[in-house]
Amino acid sequence: MTMIFCRGCGKEIHESAPLCPHCGAPQVTNNTLQQKTASPDWTAITSLIIACFVLLAFMGIDKADTDQLVGGLMFCAGSIVLGIINLQQHRPGKTMAIVAIVLASIALLICLGSTS
């Protein structure tokens, strides 16, 4: 059990306390600073990469065969699901997840439009 001193009143408190129980002053530690400056989560990055690849793959196709269509639909769905997971869990990379969902939706429309 490690104790530290409050940044507000100077009394001894536990190191994991977010607020001082004596004066209520917030305790900013290296752990909380690292959490605030965390890089985007892997789900947002993966979702964006998959959406970009599927969008690029279907941009030049006039008519897709069944295998291309099924693969495109599966990857679009996976990208959208990963983006939604990122948004629901309030992880870093919210903007990246939104862009991935939009790109995957566009790729899905292009994929479905290439069936005719």
C-alpha positions as CSV (number, residue, x, y, z in Angstrom):
1,M,0.0,0.0,0.0
2,T,1.8,3.1,-1.3
3,M,0.8,6.5,0.0
4,I,1.4,9.8,-1.7
5,F,0.8,13.4,-0.7
6,C,-2.3,15.4,-1.9
7,R,-1.5,18.1,-4.5
8,G,-4.1,20.4,-2.9
9,C,-3.8,20.1,0.9
10,G,-0.6,18.0,1.3
11,K,-2.2,15.3,3.5
12,E,-1.2,11.7,2.9
13,I,-3.6,9.7,0.6
14,H,-3.5,6.4,-1.3
15,E,-1.8,6.6,-4.7
16,S,-4.8,5.3,-6.6
17,A,-7.2,7.9,-5.3
18,P,-8.5,10.1,-8.1
19,L,-9.6,12.8,-5.6
20,C,-8.3,13.7,-2.2
21,P,-10.8,12.5,0.5
22,H,-9.8,15.4,2.7
23,C,-10.1,18.4,0.4
24,G,-11.5,17.0,-2.9
25,A,-8.6,18.1,-5.1
26,P,-8.1,16.1,-8.2
27,Q,-4.9,14.0,-8.3
28,V,-3.3,14.0,-11.7
29,T,-0.8,11.1,-12.1
30,N,1.3,9.7,-14.9
31,N,-1.3,7.0,-15.4
32,T,-4.1,9.4,-16.0
33,L,-2.0,11.5,-18.4
34,Q,-1.1,8.4,-20.4
35,Q,-4.7,7.4,-20.6
36,K,-5.7,10.8,-22.0
37,T,-3.0,10.8,-24.6
38,A,-3.5,7.2,-25.7
39,S,-3.3,6.4,-29.4
40,P,-6.3,5.3,-31.4
41,D,-7.5,1.8,-30.6
42,W,-6.8,-1.1,-32.9
43,T,-10.4,-1.6,-33.7
44,A,-10.7,1.9,-35.3
45,I,-7.5,1.4,-37.2
46,T,-8.4,-2.1,-38.4
47,S,-11.9,-0.9,-39.4
48,L,-10.5,2.0,-41.5
49,I,-7.9,-0.2,-43.2
50,I,-10.5,-2.8,-44.2
51,A,-13.0,-0.2,-45.4
52,C,-10.3,1.4,-47.6
53,F,-9.2,-1.9,-49.1
54,V,-12.8,-2.9,-49.9
55,L,-13.6,0.5,-51.4
56,L,-10.5,0.4,-53.6
57,A,-11.2,-3.2,-54.6
58,F,-14.7,-2.4,-55.9
59,M,-14.0,1.0,-57.5
60,G,-12.8,-0.5,-60.7
61,I,-15.2,-3.5,-61.0
62,D,-18.1,-3.1,-63.4
63,K,-19.7,-6.5,-62.6
64,A,-18.7,-8.6,-59.6
65,D,-18.9,-12.4,-59.5
66,T,-20.4,-14.3,-56.5
67,D,-17.1,-14.8,-54.7
68,Q,-16.2,-11.1,-55.0
69,L,-19.7,-10.1,-53.8
70,V,-19.7,-12.4,-50.8
71,G,-16.1,-11.3,-49.8
72,G,-16.9,-7.7,-50.2
73,L,-20.1,-8.0,-48.1
74,M,-18.2,-9.9,-45.4
75,F,-15.4,-7.4,-45.2
76,C,-17.8,-4.4,-45.2
77,A,-19.8,-5.9,-42.4
78,G,-16.7,-6.6,-40.4
79,S,-15.5,-3.1,-40.9
80,I,-18.8,-1.6,-39.8
81,V,-19.0,-3.9,-36.8
82,L,-15.4,-2.9,-35.6
83,G,-16.2,0.8,-36.0
84,I,-19.4,0.4,-34.0
85,I,-17.6,-1.5,-31.3
86,N,-15.0,1.3,-31.1
87,L,-17.8,3.9,-30.7
88,Q,-19.8,1.9,-28.2
89,Q,-16.8,1.4,-25.9
90,H,-15.8,5.0,-26.0
91,R,-12.3,4.2,-27.0
92,P,-9.8,6.7,-28.6
93,G,-10.1,7.1,-32.4
94,K,-13.8,8.1,-32.5
95,T,-13.3,10.1,-35.7
96,M,-11.4,7.3,-37.4
97,A,-14.2,4.8,-36.5
98,I,-16.8,7.2,-38.0
99,V,-14.8,7.6,-41.2
100,A,-14.4,3.8,-41.4
101,I,-18.2,3.2,-41.0
102,V,-19.0,5.8,-43.7
103,L,-16.3,4.3,-46.1
104,A,-17.5,0.8,-45.5
105,S,-21.1,1.9,-46.1
106,I,-20.1,3.5,-49.4
107,A,-18.1,0.3,-50.3
108,L,-21.2,-1.8,-49.5
109,L,-23.3,0.3,-51.8
110,I,-20.8,0.0,-54.6
111,C,-20.5,-3.7,-53.9
112,L,-24.3,-4.2,-54.1
113,G,-24.4,-1.9,-57.2
114,S,-21.9,-4.1,-59.1
115,T,-24.2,-7.1,-59.0
116,S,-26.4,-5.9,-61.9
